[in-house]
Amino acid sequence: MSKSDFAAACNVTPSCVANWISRGKIGDEALVGAGRGARIKFDVAMAQLKERLDPSQRFGLNGISTKLDDAPATPHGHSPQPSSARPPVQPFEPSVEDQIKREKLLQAQLATSRAKEQDRLSRGVYILSADARDATTRAAAQLVASFDGRIPELAAAIAAKWQIPARDVTHLLRSEFRKIRARLAAEFAELAAAEPEFIEDDRADDSKT
């Protein structure tokens, strides 16, 4: 049968069938021809999918409607009816067993996700955002105070170089430093506002974190 007919029989999109083929979930043994015009041996492809698709693909959020167990069988040696001659495929309603499997899968995935988060937290990969903000604020304040505390030294050097009163130089430097600090604070506040509240942690290899 064509890829589109096979997709309809499994209650998936044609692009999903193409993805199965490209990933080897449907192998060469189930294909007749190649490329876009390739046709699919129904029984062989179904057997391969039942063996090669993992539970998350068959019963996960995106695979609960994949109709692998209920798809109509095609007798060996006979061509399937064309789509115009076959009755339309009815929308697949997951059975109670399917729903239970999906819930169990979701619970297992959630437990695994929580265990990974706890492990990362214990290893210092994750920290409380409030702690991070406090540490950053303290570091920035210490840096600003350090620069501000060095202004008299800079003023004395400039005054000695140009033979002008150190008090006037100190006043000028402090005034200009406050302007620069205010401008930088506004720029950094704008950058911070543009950052997302949350980010995806897509580390592929936890052992490297």
C-alpha positions in Angstrom: 0.0 0.0 0.0 1.1 3.6 -0.3 2.6 5.5 2.5 -0.5 7.6 2.9 -2.7 4.6 3.1 -0.4 3.0 5.6 -0.5 6.2 7.7 -4.3 6.2 7.7 -4.4 2.5 8.7 -2.1 3.3 11.7 -3.9 6.6 12.5 -0.7 8.7 12.1 0.4 11.3 9.6 2.3 10.5 6.4 5.3 12.4 7.8 5.3 10.1 10.8 5.6 7.1 8.4 8.4 8.8 6.5 10.2 9.3 9.8 9.7 5.6 10.7 11.3 4.7 7.4 14.3 7.1 7.8 15.0 5.9 11.3 14.8 2.2 10.3 11.7 1.5 12.3 10.3 0.3 9.0 13.1 -1.6 7.3 14.0 -2.5 3.7 12.2 -5.8 4.0 8.9 -4.0 4.3 9.5 -1.7 1.3 8.8 -2.1 -2.4 10.8 0.4 -4.4 12.5 3.5 -3.1 12.0 7.2 -2.6 8.7 8.9 -2.6 7.1 6.2 -4.8 8.0 3.4 -2.4 5.2 1.2 -1.2 4.8 -0.7 2.0 4.2 -4.3 2.7 1.6 -4.0 5.4 2.0 -7.1 7.5 5.9 -6.9 7.4 5.9 -3.2 8.4 3.4 -3.8 11.2 5.5 -6.6 12.6 8.6 -4.4 12.5 6.9 -1.5 14.2 5.5 -3.6 17.0 9.0 -4.9 17.6 11.0 -1.7 17.2 8.8 1.1 18.6 9.4 1.6 22.3 6.5 2.1 24.7 7.0 5.9 24.8 6.4 6.1 21.1 3.4 3.8 21.1 1.7 5.0 24.3 3.3 8.4 25.1 1.6 11.7 24.7 2.4 11.7 20.9 1.8 8.0 20.3 -1.3 7.1 22.3 -3.4 7.1 19.1 -0.9 5.0 17.1 -3.1 2.2 15.9 -0.7 -0.7 15.7 -2.6 -3.4 17.4 -6.0 -2.7 15.8 -4.9 -1.9 12.2 -6.6 -4.2 9.6 -4.5 -7.0 8.5 -3.7 -7.6 4.8 -3.5 -11.2 3.7 -0.2 -12.3 2.3 0.0 -12.4 -1.5 -2.9 -9.9 -1.9 -2.8 -6.2 -2.6 -4.7 -4.0 -0.2 -7.8 -2.3 -1.4 -7.2 1.2 -2.7 -8.1 4.0 -0.3 -11.2 4.9 -2.4 -12.6 1.3 -2.0 -11.9 0.9 1.6 -14.2 2.3 4.3 -12.7 5.4 6.0 -10.6 4.7 9.0 -12.5 5.6 12.2 -10.8 7.7 14.8 -9.0 5.6 17.2 -10.2 5.6 20.8 -7.6 4.4 23.3 -8.8 1.5 25.4 -8.7 1.4 29.2 -5.6 -0.7 28.9 -3.9 1.9 26.7 -4.8 4.7 29.1 -3.4 2.7 32.1 -0.2 2.1 30.1 0.1 5.8 29.3 -0.5 6.8 33.0 2.1 4.3 34.2 4.6 5.6 31.6 3.9 9.3 32.6 4.4 8.4 36.2 7.7 6.6 35.5 8.9 9.5 33.4 8.0 12.0 36.2 9.7 9.9 38.8 12.9 9.7 36.6 12.8 13.5 36.0 12.5 14.2 39.7 15.3 11.9 40.5 17.6 13.6 38.0 16.7 17.0 39.4 17.4 15.9 42.9 20.7 14.4 41.8 21.7 17.7 40.1 20.7 19.7 43.1 22.8 17.6 45.4 25.8 17.9 43.0 25.4 21.7 42.8 24.3 21.8 39.2 21.1 23.5 40.4 21.0 26.3 43.0 18.1 28.4 44.3 17.6 31.5 42.2 17.3 33.6 45.3 20.7 32.5 46.4 22.1 33.2 43.0 20.6 36.7 43.0 22.0 37.5 46.5 25.5 36.3 45.6 25.5 38.3 42.4 24.2 41.5 44.2 26.9 41.1 46.9 29.6 40.7 44.2 28.5 43.7 42.3 28.2 45.9 45.4 31.8 44.9 46.5 33.1 45.7 43.0 31.5 49.1 43.0 32.6 49.9 46.5 36.2 48.9 45.5 36.2 51.3 42.6 34.7 54.1 44.7 37.3 53.5 47.4 40.1 54.0 45.0 38.9 57.4 43.7 41.0 59.4 46.3 44.1 57.6 45.1 43.3 58.4 41.5 42.6 62.0 42.4 45.9 62.4 44.2 47.8 61.0 41.3 46.0 63.3 38.8 46.4 66.3 41.1 50.2 65.7 41.6 50.6 65.3 37.8 48.8 68.5 36.8 49.4 70.6 39.9 45.7 71.1 40.8 43.8 70.7 44.1 43.2 67.0 44.9 39.8 67.9 46.4 38.5 69.3 43.1 39.7 66.2 41.2 38.1 63.9 43.8 34.8 65.8 43.5 34.9 65.6 39.7 35.8 61.9 39.6 33.0 60.9 42.1 30.4 62.9 40.1 31.4 61.3 36.8 31.6 57.9 38.4 28.0 58.2 39.7 26.8 59.1 36.2 28.6 56.1 34.7 27.2 53.8 37.4 23.6 55.0 36.8 23.9 54.5 33.1 25.3 51.0 33.4 22.6 50.1 36.0 19.9 51.1 33.5 21.6 49.2 30.6 22.0 46.0 32.7 18.4 46.3 34.0 17.2 46.4 30.4 19.2 43.3 29.5 18.0 41.5 32.6 14.3 42.3 31.7 14.8 40.7 28.3 16.0 37.4 29.7 13.4 34.6 30.0 12.2 33.7 33.5 13.1 30.0 32.9 15.5 28.2 30.6 15.5 24.7 29.3 18.2 22.4 30.8 19.1 20.4 27.7 22.4 18.9 29.0 22.8 15.6 27.1 25.5 14.2 29.3 25.1 14.8 33.0 28.5 13.3 33.7 30.1 16.4 32.2 28.2 18.9 34.4 
